[in-house]
Amino acid sequence: MQKQKPWLLLLIMTLVSSCGTSSSGTTLDNSVSDNTESSSILSSEPNVDEYYGTIEDRVLFSDYQGLDFIERFDDGLSDDIWYTLDGAWHTTVVGAPHNGVNKRNIFYTSDGETDYLAIKGRGFYNREDPLIIGKPEGGVIITKNHLTPGRYEILMAALPREGAVTAMWTYCTTTGNEVTSQNEIDIEIGGTTGPSQFESFWATSWTKRETKQTETVDVSDLFFLNDGQIHKYTFDWYTDYQGSGVRRVDWFVDEKYVVSVDGNVVPEYDMPLWIGVWFPPLWPGNPSFEEDYVLIEEISFRAFENSQYHETCRSQPGYTKTLPSESNIQTISYEDIRNLNKLSNADFETLQTAERDNSYFGWKVDNASKGTVSLTADAKTGTNAFMLTAGPETEATYDGQYIKQTISNVFVGYRYQFSIDAKLLDAASSGNIEIYYRDITGRSINRINLPVESQNYTTYEYDIVMPENSYSLEIDITSEKGSVIYDNASLVFLGLAN
């Protein structure tokens, strides 16, 4: 059965005794499923806004098994509810190594009013641990208990960078072989294929590798999924939807109904809940950044009444599980997360190149460049700075030196504070700081040019507001003639323009 609108479901549910299944989108292993239709927000349909809040007209809640919880992190992660996880999966793709998930990426933080769980994602350019340079790494927590049909909910801001997948999912295999048993329900952010991956998320339900349905849920009419704001993501899992005998999952965003799947793609086994960020190889793009964070305000589960039957899945995940109290979870500054520098190698301390893309850990040489990039001890702060030197000028040509860094998935109204320190080597040198706004095809919408004008270090700043049709932000630094020295670049996301 294709997904149905809530009002239509209420009219026909008593007539439904069984349903076919179909699939859409792309799955965790990047296999293509059967249904090519994608979903959209049903904001113009009756009951979309009310459907979330009227759940008890469809099913009653019950805590008869004592599984319900609300986790708000004011006392950290509860040992009664959670484990942290160390492990890796999908690690055999040639040319795309990653380091799975590790409990060292789980943190606590607070803005002074609200306590949060922060989960770090380490991208290509993270150099904190020399042993995993070039191998992205995330973090995951998992419930100790297998949970039953019910309402699953999280309030969070997803990790906002390409290449990382932020997810809340249930999972258990009864056979140890996903071809024959892969019981799973997903919310996945950042994994959708296509160049604008934070306009939609995947809502997926599986019972085995080839029995699945993935809906690509477009939320761009509401918000962009990497806007830095806390949003509420919910799914309701039924094994007997309103007495019809139909298994069904409903998904919601900020309490708005967005999509459903039903039939034999929906599990009937109890499963632990997994939450975190990881780096699938290749299909969600390249994690071309140093680090960023998932910020979680609240996680909750409420079990449905026992008329929503379930079978027992006895298997346990084959990864290392550790109680939170034994996981050495550190507390980090909320300001350090919210004011995170989005540029990599922004202190210009290293000229080593990243194995994955041959960049200077984020700074890529423009193909038109004919000059050189070198380290100089003439730094404003720290030990080193970058010196860009243009190629030789002739009567026919002049070849400058240009390096750049691009941030993808930046949309209209996104605000950034950009700054960089720069100086001319001598009076004969010249160079520019260039800011490009590009659309989804890579075409330049607009360019901001900031000439470097002094032989003394000067801080160049610019308040960036992304225009209509924008998709990526590119920062170029150049030497047009002679040599120009750069240090201390910063790009901080400020949220949405008013």
Stockholm file with secondary structure:
# STOCKHOLM 1.0

chainA/1-498         MQKQKPWLLLLIMTLVSSCGTSSSGTTLDNSVSDNTESSSILSSEPNVDEYYGTIEDRVLFSDYQGLDFIERFDDGLSDDIWYTLDGAWHTTVVGAPHNGVNKRNIFYTSDGETDYLAIKGRGFYNREDPLIIGKPEGGVIITKNHLTPGRYEILMAALPREGAVTAMWTYCTTTGNEVTSQNEIDIEIGGTTGPSQFESFWATSWTKRETKQTETVDVSDLFFLNDGQIHKYTFDWYTDYQGSGVRRVDWFVDEKYVVSVDGNVVPEYDMPLWIGVWFPPLWPGNPSFEEDYVLIEEISFRAFENSQYHETCRSQPGYTKTLPSESNIQTISYEDIRNLNKLSNADFETLQTAERDNSYFGWKVDNASKGTVSLTADAKTGTNAFMLTAGPETEATYDGQYIKQTISNVFVGYRYQFSIDAKLLDAASSGNIEIYYRDITGRSINRINLPVESQNYTTYEYDIVMPENSYSLEIDITSEKGSVIYDNASLVFLGLAN
#=GR chainA/1-498 SS CCCCCHHHHHHHGGGCSCCCCCCBSBCTTCCBCSBCCCEECCTTSTTHHHHTTTGGGTCCBCCTTSCCEEECCTTCSCTTTEEEEEBCCSCCCTTCCCCCBCGGGEEEEECSSCEEEEEEEECTTCCSSGGGTTCCBBEEEEESSCBCSEEEEEEEECCCSTTCEEEEEEEECSSSCTTTCCEEEEEEESCCSSSCTTSEEEEEEEEETTEEEEEEEECTTTCCTTSSCCEEEEEEEESSGGGSCCCEEEEEETTEEEEEEESTTSCCBCBCEEEEEECCSSTTCCCCSSEEEEEEEEEEEEEBCTTSCCBCCCCCCSSEEECGGGTTCEECCHHHHHTCBCSSSTTCCCCCCCTTTCSBTTBEECTTCCSEEEEESCCSSSSCEEEEECCCCCSSCCCCEEEEEEEESCCTTEEEEEEEEEEESSTTCBEEEEEEEECTTSCEEEEEEEEECCSSCEEEEEEEECCTTCCEEEEEEEESBSEEEEEEEEEEEEEECC
#=GC SS_cons         CCCCCHHHHHHHGGGCSCCCCCCBSBCTTCCBCSBCCCEECCTTSTTHHHHTTTGGGTCCBCCTTSCCEEECCTTCSCTTTEEEEEBCCSCCCTTCCCCCBCGGGEEEEECSSCEEEEEEEECTTCCSSGGGTTCCBBEEEEESSCBCSEEEEEEEECCCSTTCEEEEEEEECSSSCTTTCCEEEEEEESCCSSSCTTSEEEEEEEEETTEEEEEEEECTTTCCTTSSCCEEEEEEEESSGGGSCCCEEEEEETTEEEEEEESTTSCCBCBCEEEEEECCSSTTCCCCSSEEEEEEEEEEEEEBCTTSCCBCCCCCCSSEEECGGGTTCEECCHHHHHTCBCSSSTTCCCCCCCTTTCSBTTBEECTTCCSEEEEESCCSSSSCEEEEECCCCCSSCCCCEEEEEEEESCCTTEEEEEEEEEEESSTTCBEEEEEEEECTTSCEEEEEEEEECCSSCEEEEEEEECCTTCCEEEEEEEESBSEEEEEEEEEEEEEECC
//
